[in-house]
Amino acid sequence: MLHPVSLLIPLMILLPNLVFVRFPPTSPPARRTTNLLLNACEAIGRLGIMVVPLFYSMRAERSYETISLIVMLAALLFYYSGWFMYLRSDRSYARLLVPMLGIPVPMAVFPCLYFFAASVVLHSILFFIFAASFALGHITNSYRDSLLILK
């Protein structure tokens, strides 16, 4: 059975990325770090995160599910606030990498936290595995970029 409503989970993270397409950075990086293995982990994770929710229904009936839903909402709010700060700044690419609340590369960390919490609401170990693959590639690549850009 398919659960198209569960596709809201990846959609909520993808929506602000449309901002990036419409309002690209004024100072894109000259070069980004590239690591084939990390890029593959991120891409495989991203694909799974987009597809797997279609096969699982969201449930928040028990207390641990409700806590996971709250974590998802908090991570989403912090993620959206990062995009808001990007838009209010000069749209510098570096703005996307600046620590928030002492958390390095928050624009990579918060979506990953959101997806890990979503795996609980979806009751999907498969989604968790794809979220872990995405997190490994996305956070590591973003952190490596931040070391180059935020010198």
KOLVOPA-598664 format. One record per atom (N, C-alpha, C): residue number from 0; chain; atom name; x, y, z. Coordinates in steps of 0.2 Angstrom, whole numbers, plus 2048, in hexadecimal, padded with zeros to 3 digits. Atoms other than C-alpha are relative to their C-alpha. Example, Ala and Ser with C-alpha at 12.3 -4.5 7.8 and 13.67 -1.06 7.14 Angstrom:
BEGIN
   tivex   gumi   koldren    c1    c2    c3
       0      A         N   804   7FA   800
       0      A        CA   83E   7EA   827
       0      A         C   804   806   800
       1      A         N   7FC   7FA   7FF
       1      A        CA   844   7FB   824
       1      A         C   7FC   805   803
! end
This chain:
BEGIN
   tivex   gumi   koldren    c1    c2    c3
       0      A         N   804   7FA   800
       0      A        CA   800   800   800
       0      A         C   804   806   800
       1      A         N   7FD   7FA   800
       1      A        CA   806   811   7FC
       1      A         C   7FE   806   804
       2      A         N   802   7FB   7FB
       2      A        CA   806   820   808
       2      A         C   803   807   7FD
       3      A         N   7FE   7FA   803
       3      A        CA   808   830   7FD
       3      A         C   801   806   805
       4      A         N   800   7FB   7FB
       4      A        CA   805   83B   80D
       4      A         C   807   800   803
       5      A         N   7FA   800   7FD
       5      A        CA   815   835   814
       5      A         C   806   803   7FC
       6      A         N   7FB   7FD   804
       6      A        CA   81E   83D   806
       6      A         C   801   808   802
       7      A         N   800   7FA   7FD
       7      A        CA   81B   84D   80F
       7      A         C   807   801   804
       8      A         N   7F9   800   7FC
       8      A        CA   82B   848   81A
       8      A         C   805   803   7FC
       9      A         N   7FA   7FD   804
       9      A        CA   838   84B   80C
       9      A         C   7FE   807   7FD
      10      A         N   802   7FA   803
      10      A        CA   82D   859   804
      10      A         C   802   806   805
      11      A         N   800   7FA   7FB
      11      A        CA   82E   864   814
      11      A         C   808   802   800
      12      A         N   7F9   7FE   800
      12      A        CA   841   863   813
      12      A         C   802   803   7F9
      13      A         N   7FE   7FD   807
      13      A        CA   842   866   800
      13      A         C   7FD   807   7FE
      14      A         N   803   7FA   802
      14      A        CA   836   875   7FF
      14      A         C   805   806   801
      15      A         N   7FB   7FB   800
      15      A        CA   844   881   806
      15      A         C   805   800   7FB
      16      A         N   7FB   800   805
      16      A        CA   850   87B   7FA
      16      A         C   7FE   803   7F9
      17      A         N   803   7FC   806
      17      A        CA   845   883   7EC
      17      A         C   802   807   801
      18      A         N   7FD   7F9   7FF
      18      A        CA   84B   893   7F4
      18      A         C   807   801   7FD
      19      A         N   7F9   800   802
      19      A        CA   85D   88E   7F0
      19      A         C   800   801   7F8
      20      A         N   800   800   807
      20      A        CA   858   88C   7DE
      20      A         C   7FE   807   7FD
      21      A         N   803   7FA   802
      21      A        CA   84E   89C   7DD
      21      A         C   805   806   802
      22      A         N   7FC   7FB   7FE
      22      A        CA   85A   8A6   7E7
      22      A         C   807   7FD   801
      23      A         N   7F9   804   7FF
      23      A        CA   86C   89E   7E4
      23      A         C   804   805   804
      24      A         N   7FB   7FC   7FD
      24      A        CA   87B   8A4   7EE
      24      A         C   803   805   7FC
      25      A         N   7FC   7FB   803
      25      A        CA   883   8B4   7EA
      25      A         C   807   7FE   7FF
      26      A         N   7F9   802   800
      26      A        CA   894   8AC   7EE
      26      A         C   800   7F9   800
      27      A         N   7FF   807   7FF
      27      A        CA   894   89A   7E9
      27      A         C   807   7FE   800
      28      A         N   7F9   802   7FF
      28      A        CA   8A3   890   7EE
      28      A         C   804   7FF   7F9
      29      A         N   7FC   801   806
      29      A        CA   8B1   890   7E1
      29      A         C   801   7F8   7FF
      30      A         N   800   807   801
      30      A        CA   8B3   87D   7E4
      30      A         C   7FE   7FD   807
      31      A         N   803   803   7FA
      31      A        CA   8AB   871   7F0
      31      A         C   804   7F9   800
      32      A         N   7FC   807   7FF
      32      A        CA   8B3   861   7F7
      32      A         C   7FC   7FB   7FD
      33      A         N   803   806   803
      33      A        CA   8AF   851   7EE
      33      A         C   803   7FA   802
      34      A         N   7FE   807   7FE
      34      A        CA   8B0   840   7F4
      34      A         C   7FA   7FB   7FE
      35      A         N   804   804   804
      35      A        CA   8A8   833   7E9
      35      A         C   7FB   7FC   805
      36      A         N   803   805   7FB
      36      A        CA   8A3   827   7F8
      36      A         C   7FB   804   804
      37      A         N   805   7FC   7FC
      37      A        CA   89B   835   802
      37      A         C   7FA   803   7FC
      38      A         N   805   7FE   805
      38      A        CA   892   83C   7F3
      38      A         C   7FB   7FA   7FE
      39      A         N   804   805   802
      39      A        CA   88B   82B   7EF
      39      A         C   7FC   7FE   806
      40      A         N   804   801   7FA
      40      A        CA   885   828   801
      40      A         C   7FB   806   801
      41      A         N   805   7FB   7FF
      41      A        CA   87C   839   801
      41      A         C   7FB   7FF   7FA
      42      A         N   805   801   805
      42      A        CA   874   835   7F0
      42      A         C   7FC   7FA   801
      43      A         N   804   806   7FE
      43      A        CA   86F   824   7F5
      43      A         C   7FB   801   805
      44      A         N   804   7FE   7FB
      44      A        CA   868   82B   805
      44      A         C   7FA   804   7FE
      45      A         N   805   7FB   803
      45      A        CA   85F   839   7FC
      45      A         C   7FA   7FC   7FC
      46      A         N   804   804   804
      46      A        CA   857   82D   7F0
      46      A         C   7FB   7FC   805
      47      A         N   804   804   7FC
      47      A        CA   851   821   7FE
      47      A         C   7FB   805   804
      48      A         N   804   7FB   7FC
      48      A        CA   84A   830   808
      48      A         C   7FA   803   7FC
      49      A         N   805   7FD   804
      49      A        CA   840   836   7FA
      49      A         C   7FB   7FA   7FE
      50      A         N   805   805   803
      50      A        CA   838   825   7F5
      50      A         C   7FD   7FB   806
      51      A         N   802   805   7FB
      51      A        CA   837   81A   805
      51      A         C   7FA   802   804
      52      A         N   806   7FE   7FD
      52      A        CA   82A   825   80E
      52      A         C   7F9   7FE   7FD
      53      A         N   806   802   804
      53      A        CA   81D   820   800
      53      A         C   7FE   7FA   803
      54      A         N   802   806   7FF
      54      A        CA   81D   80F   807
      54      A         C   7FE   7FF   808
      55      A         N   802   800   7F9
      55      A        CA   81A   813   81A
      55      A         C   7FC   806   802
      56      A         N   804   7FB   7FE
      56      A        CA   80D   81C   823
      56      A         C   803   803   806
      57      A         N   7FD   7FD   7FA
      57      A        CA   811   829   830
      57      A         C   7FB   7FF   806
      58      A         N   804   801   7FA
      58      A        CA   80B   826   842
      58      A         C   803   803   806
      59      A         N   7FE   7FD   7F9
      59      A        CA   80C   830   852
      59      A         C   7FB   7FF   805
      60      A         N   805   802   7FB
      60      A        CA   801   826   85E
      60      A         C   804   7FF   807
      61      A         N   7FD   801   7FA
      61      A        CA   80E   822   86B
      61      A         C   805   806   802
      62      A         N   7FC   7FA   7FE
      62      A        CA   819   82E   876
      62      A         C   806   800   7FC
      63      A         N   7FA   800   804
      63      A        CA   829   829   86D
      63      A         C   7FF   803   7F9
      64      A         N   801   7FD   807
      64      A        CA   821   82D   85C
      64      A         C   7FE   807   801
      65      A         N   802   7F8   7FF
      65      A        CA   81A   83E   863
      65      A         C   807   803   801
      66      A         N   7F9   7FD   7FF
      66      A        CA   82C   842   869
      66      A         C   804   801   7F9
      67      A         N   7FC   7FF   806
      67      A        CA   833   83E   858
      67      A         C   7FD   805   7FB
      68      A         N   803   7FA   804
      68      A        CA   826   849   850
      68      A         C   802   807   802
      69      A         N   7FD   7F9   7FD
      69      A        CA   82B   857   85B
      69      A         C   807   801   7FE
      70      A         N   7F9   7FF   802
      70      A        CA   83D   854   857
      70      A         C   800   802   7F8
      71      A         N   801   7FE   807
      71      A        CA   838   855   844
      71      A         C   7FE   807   7FF
      72      A         N   802   7F9   801
      72      A        CA   82F   865   846
      72      A         C   805   805   803
      73      A         N   7FB   7FB   7FE
      73      A        CA   83D   86D   850
      73      A         C   806   800   7FB
      74      A         N   7FB   800   805
      74      A        CA   84A   868   844
      74      A         C   7FE   803   7F9
      75      A         N   803   7FD   806
      75      A        CA   83F   86E   836
      75      A         C   800   808   801
      76      A         N   800   7F9   7FF
      76      A        CA   83D   87F   83E
      76      A         C   807   803   800
      77      A         N   7F9   7FD   800
      77      A        CA   850   881   841
      77      A         C   802   800   7F9
      78      A         N   7FE   800   807
      78      A        CA   853   87C   82F
      78      A         C   7FD   806   7FC
      79      A         N   803   7FA   803
      79      A        CA   846   889   829
      79      A         C   803   806   802
      80      A         N   7FD   7FA   7FD
      80      A        CA   84E   896   834
      80      A         C   807   801   7FD
      81      A         N   7F9   800   803
      81      A        CA   85F   892   82C
      81      A         C   7FF   803   7F9
      82      A         N   802   7FE   806
      82      A        CA   857   895   81B
      82      A         C   7FE   808   800
      83      A         N   802   7F9   7FF
      83      A        CA   84F   8A5   821
      83      A         C   806   805   801
      84      A         N   7FA   7FC   7FF
      84      A        CA   860   8AB   827
      84      A         C   804   801   7FA
      85      A         N   7FC   800   807
      85      A        CA   868   8A7   816
      85      A         C   7FD   805   7FC
      86      A         N   803   7FB   804
      86      A        CA   85B   8B1   80D
      86      A         C   800   807   803
      87      A         N   800   7F9   7FD
      87      A        CA   85C   8C0   819
      87      A         C   808   802   800
      88      A         N   7F9   7FE   801
      88      A        CA   86F   8C0   817
      88      A         C   801   802   7F9
      89      A         N   7FE   7FE   807
      89      A        CA   878   8C4   807
      89      A         C   7FF   7FA   7FB
      90      A         N   800   806   804
      90      A        CA   874   8B2   801
      90      A         C   807   7FD   7FF
      91      A         N   7F9   803   801
      91      A        CA   886   8AD   804
      91      A         C   7FF   7F8   802
      92      A         N   800   807   7FF
      92      A        CA   889   89A   803
      92      A         C   802   7FE   806
      93      A         N   7FD   801   7F9
      93      A        CA   893   89B   813
      93      A         C   7FB   800   805
      94      A         N   805   7FF   7FB
      94      A        CA   883   8A0   81C
      94      A         C   7FD   7F9   801
      95      A         N   803   807   7FF
      95      A        CA   87D   88E   819
      95      A         C   804   7FB   804
      96      A         N   7FB   805   7FC
      96      A        CA   88C   887   822
      96      A         C   802   803   807
      97      A         N   7FF   7FD   7F9
      97      A        CA   88D   893   831
      97      A         C   7FD   7FC   805
      98      A         N   803   804   7FA
      98      A        CA   88A   88A   842
      98      A         C   7FA   804   802
      99      A         N   806   7FD   7FD
      99      A        CA   879   88D   84A
      99      A         C   800   7FC   807
     100      A         N   801   803   7F9
     100      A        CA   877   88A   85D
     100      A         C   806   7FC   802
     101      A         N   7FA   804   7FF
     101      A        CA   889   883   85D
     101      A         C   800   7FA   7FC
     102      A         N   801   806   804
     102      A        CA   884   876   850
     102      A         C   804   801   7FA
     103      A         N   7FD   7FF   807
     103      A        CA   890   875   841
     103      A         C   7FC   7FE   7FB
     104      A         N   804   802   806
     104      A        CA   888   874   830
     104      A         C   7F9   7FF   802
     105      A         N   807   801   7FE
     105      A        CA   876   876   837
     105      A         C   7FC   7FE   7FA
     106      A         N   804   801   805
     106      A        CA   86F   876   826
     106      A         C   801   7F9   7FD
     107      A         N   800   807   801
     107      A        CA   875   864   824
     107      A         C   7FE   7FC   805
     108      A         N   801   804   7FA
     108      A        CA   873   85E   835
     108      A         C   7F8   800   802
     109      A         N   808   800   7FE
     109      A        CA   860   864   838
     109      A         C   7FC   7FB   7FB
     110      A         N   804   804   804
     110      A        CA   859   85B   828
     110      A         C   802   7F8   802
     111      A         N   7FE   807   7FF
     111      A        CA   863   84B   82D
     111      A         C   7FC   7FE   807
     112      A         N   803   801   7FA
     112      A        CA   85C   84C   83F
     112      A         C   7F8   7FF   7FF
     113      A         N   807   800   802
     113      A        CA   84A   84F   837
     113      A         C   7FF   7F9   7FD
     114      A         N   801   807   803
     114      A        CA   84C   83F   82D
     114      A         C   801   7FA   805
     115      A         N   800   805   7FB
     115      A        CA   852   835   83B
     115      A         C   7FA   7FF   805
     116      A         N   806   800   7FC
     116      A        CA   843   83A   846
     116      A         C   7FA   7FD   7FB
     117      A         N   805   802   805
     117      A        CA   838   837   836
     117      A         C   800   7F8   800
     118      A         N   800   807   800
     118      A        CA   83E   825   836
     118      A         C   7FC   7FC   806
     119      A         N   804   803   7FA
     119      A        CA   836   822   847
     119      A         C   7F9   801   7FE
     120      A         N   807   7FF   802
     120      A        CA   825   82A   841
     120      A         C   7FE   7FB   7FB
     121      A         N   802   805   805
     121      A        CA   826   81F   832
     121      A         C   801   7F9   802
     122      A         N   7FF   806   7FE
     122      A        CA   82B   810   83B
     122      A         C   804   7FC   7FB
     123      A         N   7FC   803   805
     123      A        CA   838   80C   82E
     123      A         C   807   800   801
     124      A         N   7F9   801   7FF
     124      A        CA   849   805   831
     124      A         C   803   802   7F9
     125      A         N   7FD   7FF   806
     125      A        CA   84C   806   81E
     125      A         C   801   808   7FF
     126      A         N   800   7F9   800
     126      A        CA   848   819   81F
     126      A         C   806   803   804
     127      A         N   7FA   7FF   7FC
     127      A        CA   855   81A   82D
     127      A         C   806   7FF   7FD
     128      A         N   7FA   801   803
     128      A        CA   862   812   823
     128      A         C   802   805   7FB
     129      A         N   7FF   7FB   805
     129      A        CA   860   81E   815
     129      A         C   801   807   803
     130      A         N   7FF   7F9   7FC
     130      A        CA   85F   82D   821
     130      A         C   808   800   802
     131      A         N   7F9   801   7FE
     131      A        CA   870   826   828
     131      A         C   805   801   7FA
     132      A         N   7FB   7FF   805
     132      A        CA   878   825   817
     132      A         C   800   807   7FD
     133      A         N   800   7F9   802
     133      A        CA   872   836   812
     133      A         C   804   805   805
     134      A         N   7FD   7FC   7FB
     134      A        CA   878   83D   823
     134      A         C   808   800   7FF
     135      A         N   7F9   802   800
     135      A        CA   889   835   821
     135      A         C   803   805   7FA
     136      A         N   7FD   7FD   805
     136      A        CA   88C   83D   810
     136      A         C   7FE   808   800
     137      A         N   802   7F9   800
     137      A        CA   882   84E   812
     137      A         C   804   804   806
     138      A         N   7FD   7FC   7FB
     138      A        CA   889   853   823
     138      A         C   808   800   7FF
     139      A         N   7F9   801   801
     139      A        CA   89B   84D   81F
     139      A         C   802   805   7FA
     140      A         N   7FE   7FC   806
     140      A        CA   89B   856   80E
     140      A         C   7FF   808   802
     141      A         N   802   7F9   7FE
     141      A        CA   893   866   816
     141      A         C   806   802   805
     142      A         N   7FB   7FE   7FB
     142      A        CA   8A0   866   824
     142      A         C   807   801   7FC
     143      A         N   7F9   7FF   804
     143      A        CA   8AF   864   818
     143      A         C   7FF   806   7FC
     144      A         N   800   7FA   803
     144      A        CA   8A8   872   80E
     144      A         C   800   806   804
     145      A         N   800   7FA   7FB
     145      A        CA   8A6   87D   81D
     145      A         C   807   801   802
     146      A         N   7F9   7FF   7FF
     146      A        CA   8B8   87A   821
     146      A         C   804   804   7FB
     147      A         N   7FD   7FC   806
     147      A        CA   8BD   881   810
     147      A         C   7FD   807   800
     148      A         N   803   7FA   802
     148      A        CA   8B1   88F   80F
     148      A         C   800   805   806
     149      A         N   800   7FC   7FA
     149      A        CA   8B0   895   821
     149      A         C   807   802   804
     150      A         N   7F9   7FF   7FD
     150      A        CA   8C3   897   824
     150      A         C   801   806   804
! end
